[in-house]
Amino acid sequence: MCLIEVPTDKARVATYIEEELKQKLERLAALEDRSVSNFLERLIRQVVEQAEKEGKL
């Protein structure tokens, strides 16, 4: 796998997930014409916004 570094002001987050989960994630992202990174950022943003509304953050 070749990683291409793209200039960005965003923080990098790395994680380990099961291969089957990764494949499903890639399919879901593709259904929305998004990169996996963008798809995950959107999901994380939704969870954080919900936590803020509930007063958890």
Backbone torsions as a table, in degrees:
resi	resn	phi	psi	omega
1	MET	NA	133.0	179.5
2	CYS	-106.6	125.1	178.1
3	LEU	-98.6	132.2	178.6
4	ILE	-105.7	125.5	179.7
5	GLU	-85.3	125.4	179.8
6	VAL	-113.8	129.1	178.9
7	PRO	-60.9	128.9	179.8
8	THR	-155.8	157.4	175.8
9	ASP	-100.0	7.3	-178.9
10	LYS	-87.1	148.5	177.4
11	ALA	-75.2	150.6	178.0
12	ARG	-98.3	136.9	177.4
13	VAL	-127.3	130.7	179.0
14	ALA	-119.9	146.6	179.4
15	THR	-149.7	165.3	174.9
16	TYR	-113.4	130.8	176.3
17	ILE	-136.4	160.9	178.1
18	GLU	-65.1	147.8	-177.2
19	GLU	-57.4	-42.5	-179.4
20	GLU	-62.3	-40.9	177.8
21	LEU	-64.7	-40.4	178.0
22	LYS	-61.0	-43.9	-179.7
23	GLN	-63.6	-41.1	178.0
24	LYS	-66.4	-39.6	177.2
25	LEU	-60.8	-44.0	178.4
26	GLU	-62.0	-40.0	178.6
27	ARG	-65.7	-43.1	178.9
28	LEU	-62.6	-44.4	179.0
29	ALA	-61.4	-42.4	-179.4
30	ALA	-64.2	-36.0	178.7
31	LEU	-60.9	-27.3	179.4
32	GLU	-102.8	13.2	-178.0
33	ASP	51.6	45.3	179.5
34	ARG	-123.0	156.6	169.5
35	SER	-75.7	160.1	176.7
36	VAL	-59.8	-41.5	179.7
37	SER	-59.2	-46.9	179.8
38	ASN	-66.7	-39.9	178.7
39	PHE	-60.9	-46.3	179.5
40	LEU	-66.5	-39.3	178.4
41	GLU	-59.8	-42.0	179.3
42	ARG	-64.7	-43.4	178.1
43	LEU	-62.7	-44.5	179.6
44	ILE	-63.4	-42.0	178.9
45	ARG	-60.1	-41.7	178.8
46	GLN	-62.4	-42.8	-179.9
47	VAL	-65.8	-42.7	-180.0
48	VAL	-66.1	-44.2	178.7
49	GLU	-61.0	-39.8	178.1
50	GLN	-65.5	-42.4	178.4
51	ALA	-62.3	-38.2	177.8
52	GLU	-65.2	-42.6	179.0
53	LYS	-62.3	-33.3	-178.8
54	GLU	-86.2	-0.1	178.9
55	GLY	77.9	15.0	179.2
56	LYS	-78.9	-23.4	179.5
57	LEU	-123.1	NA	NA
